[in-house]
Amino acid sequence: MKNISNSTTHRRLASLTLTSCALAWILVGSGCATYTQQTAQFTQATRSGSLAEAVMQIDRQVEANVGKKDELLLRLEQGATLLAASMADPGMVSPPPVALPAEAVAPTLDENGQPIVAVPVVPTPEEVHAYYYTRSIQAFDEAETKVNEWEEEAKVKVGSEIGAAISNQANLPYRGRSYDKVMMNAYKALSYLALGEKDKARVELNRSLERQRDAVSANEKRISAAQEEVELARQGKLKDEEGKSASYDSNKAMNDPKTGPLLQSTLDASLAPMKAYGDYVNPFAVFMDGLFYTVLGEGGSDWERGRKSFERVASMVPENTYVATDLEAATMAAKGKAPENVTYVIFETGTAPTRDQTRIDIPTYLVTSKLAYVGASFPKLVYNDSYIPTLGVAVGESIVYTSTVASMDSVIANDFKNEWPLVVTKTLITTATKAIIQSVVQKQAEDRGGMWAGLAAGLIMGGINSATNIADTRTWNSLPKEFQYARIATPANRELTISAGGTQKTITVEPGSVNVVYVKSASPSAPLYVSQFALK
């Protein structure tokens, strides 16, 4: 009889476990996969230099996510990937679609009544580049539309995200981080400059600068929202397993002797390589602003703006001697002497940090006697150190090397640091809320249906909580690790040779008094993508 009882118990436990897993899956769907896992193929194609594959992957993902929570982020990935495609040799990417000639649709006949075969139209390299530049701008335009919608909504709707209270922050719509928005407009400006549309580039640079200013006030609102959530939880807006009002002090949880050190070590590791640029300042965007207004300024106020931008960059990267030279040139431009016979070699190298998650036990004994600690997932930055550290630029017998003007690792880490208190607060309160709900549901089920009902409810809620216990690892992965540049006098024969990771390319600089050669490398194993345009 005892064996039968045990067998029955095991069957019931197995049945309950399967039921809990099935219900958890129904309720949360496939949301338990992190963004890093969902975009693994795209990231691999980007880093390996399989550009046609990367374009195909990101186009497919964007199409599948129109109107969904991750559309904005995927549009940003798409814009950057198409920008890389615009810089590559045409043979590395799929050719743009072309309209079929009329005779291909309705073939004309020769004198013998045979159809004349239409000669396929082969786009020129310039047409291929223009096609991908235009598509990149379109992708960023779509992203900016979403950004503007979220920003308008934020002006009239302030408060906590209720949807994340029982799931996780990764299930909320991605609204774009401050550095996303700054780089979105900076990249659009770069594409417009390559297409020769300088007035549109000016508009995008103005927007990029404005977004850096707006980010400071946006962060103040985030801090206020975090403090509001902390206070609501502290005031007893939660219910314990007895149905009584319960408070949760997230500040006490952060200072818990078991939890606090682990949270701090996660933050410290994520901020390890950070350089202090200032809150929400992107030196590359400021550099582009200085370059544009110094070279293409139309009057005293423009030239002074260019000088001030280079002055800001010089204060952020004093070790970069090219910036010091540009500051001198900008000062001369402000006096009416514009720079001439200069070539800028801009180098975009590596890929930005991804986000992973780490499990940290947080205290829930503050609100429920059923559990002392429960595991919660927190994001952490993971840096990619597989990159080409510098680009050589040879003119004749002399060679110079690019120097860092902006570490995107630092820009992203600074944003992570500012976002961290709100992320931790939300995660603590969300996890505590789910632990309380689990205890309440389990107790009510046990009171009404006995031990088995309570066990079933506990397993179901445990399955749901486990499936939704993921951190928000969404981040713009196709951004570079660093922006670098070299400033050289344009050689008389207009030829220069760039070298990186064993690869060399000789470039003939296009006619122009001020030129830009733009080079991109995603990893040491990926090919160099090179494009150029005359800035003036």
C-alpha positions, 0 to 999 in steps of 0.5 A: 500500500505504501508503494502504491501511495508513493507511486501515486504521489510521484505521478501527481507531482510529475503531472503538476510539474508538466502542467505548471510548465505548460501554463507558464509557457502559455502565459509568457510565450517565448519571452524567456529568450534574451535579446542577445540570444534572439539576435545571435545569428545577426551578431555573428554575421556582423562580427565575421564580416558576412555583410550580405548575411547580416543585412538579410538577417536584420531585414528579416527580423525588422519585418517580423517585429513591425509594431512590436516591442523591439521594433525601435531597437531593430530599426537602429541595428538595421540602419547601422548595418545598411550604413556598413553596406554602403561603405563596402565593395559592391561585391560584398552585398546584394545589388539593389533591385532594378526595374526590368526593361520593357523588352524583358516583360514583353519581348520584342521580336527580331526579323526572324520572329525570335525574342530579343534578349534584354540586356540586364542593367548592372548598377554602378558602384556609386548607385549601389553605395547610394542605394544603401545610404538611402536605405540606412537613412530610411531605417533611422527615419523609422527609428526616429519616428518611434523615438518621437512617439515615445518621447511625446507619450512620456510628456503626458504619462509619467509613472511605473510600468505596470506590465513589468510588475508580473513579468520583466522589464524586457517585455516592455517596449524598447524606447531607446537609450540616450546614446541610441538617439544621439548616434541615430542622428549622427549616423544620419548626418554622416549618410547625408554628407556622403550623399552631398546633402549638406543642409540635411546633415546640418539638421541631423547634427543639430538634433544630435546635439539637442538630444545630448542636452535633453538626456540630462533632464530625461535622467532626472525624470528617471531618478524621480520615477525610481524614487516614486516607486521606492516610496510606493513600495515602502508605503505598503502598496503590496500585500503579503500572504495573509492579505495584509498591506506589506511594505518593501524597502528596496534601499534596505534590500540593496544594503542587505549583506548578501545582496549588496556586495553582489550588486556592487560587484556587477556594477563595478565590472560593467563600468571597468573600462569607462572614461569620464566624458560627462553625462550623455556626451558622445565625443564622436557626435561633438567631433562631427559637429565641430568638423561640419561647422568649421569646414562648412560654416556659413558665418561667424556663429557657425565657425564659433560653434565649430571652435567650441565643439572642438574645444569640448572634444579636446577637453574630453580626449586631451591625449588625441593630438589631432584634436588639438590641431583641429582646435587650432584650425577651428580657431583660424576658421572663426577668424575667416581662414577655413582649413584646406588641403586636409584629409580626415581618415575616420576609423570605426573599429570593433563592436559595442558591448553586449548585455548579459544577465547575472543571477543575484539572490535578493531578500524577500523576508521583508514581505513574506515569511515563506521565502528568505531570498529569491533569485533575480536577474540583473543586466551586466555589460560584456565587452568585446575585445576582439578588434583592431586597435588602430589604423595605419595611414601611409603617405609615401614613406611616412605613416601615422596612426589613428587616435581614439576620439570616442570610446563607445564602451565608455559612452555606453558604460556611463549610460549604464551607470546612470540607469543602474539605480532605476533598473535595480529598483524595478527588479527588486520590487518586481521580484518581491511582488512576484514572490508575494503573489506566489505566496498568496496564491499558494496559501489561498489554494491550500486553504480552499483545496488542501495540500495538493491544490496549494502545491499545484498553485506553488508549482504553477506560479514558480514556473511562471516566475522562473520563465519571466525571471530574465534581465533586459539585455536589449542593446544596440549591438552593431555600434562600434567599440571606438571611433578614431581618426587621423588628420593628414595633409592631402598628398600631392598625388592624392594617394594614401595607403591604409593598413590594419590587421595585415590588410592594406588598401591604397586609396585615391582621394577624390577631388576636394579641398577637405576630404573624408575617408571612412573606414569600418572594421567589425573585427580582426577577421572581417574585411575593411569597408572603405568609403570616401566623400569630399566634405568641401 
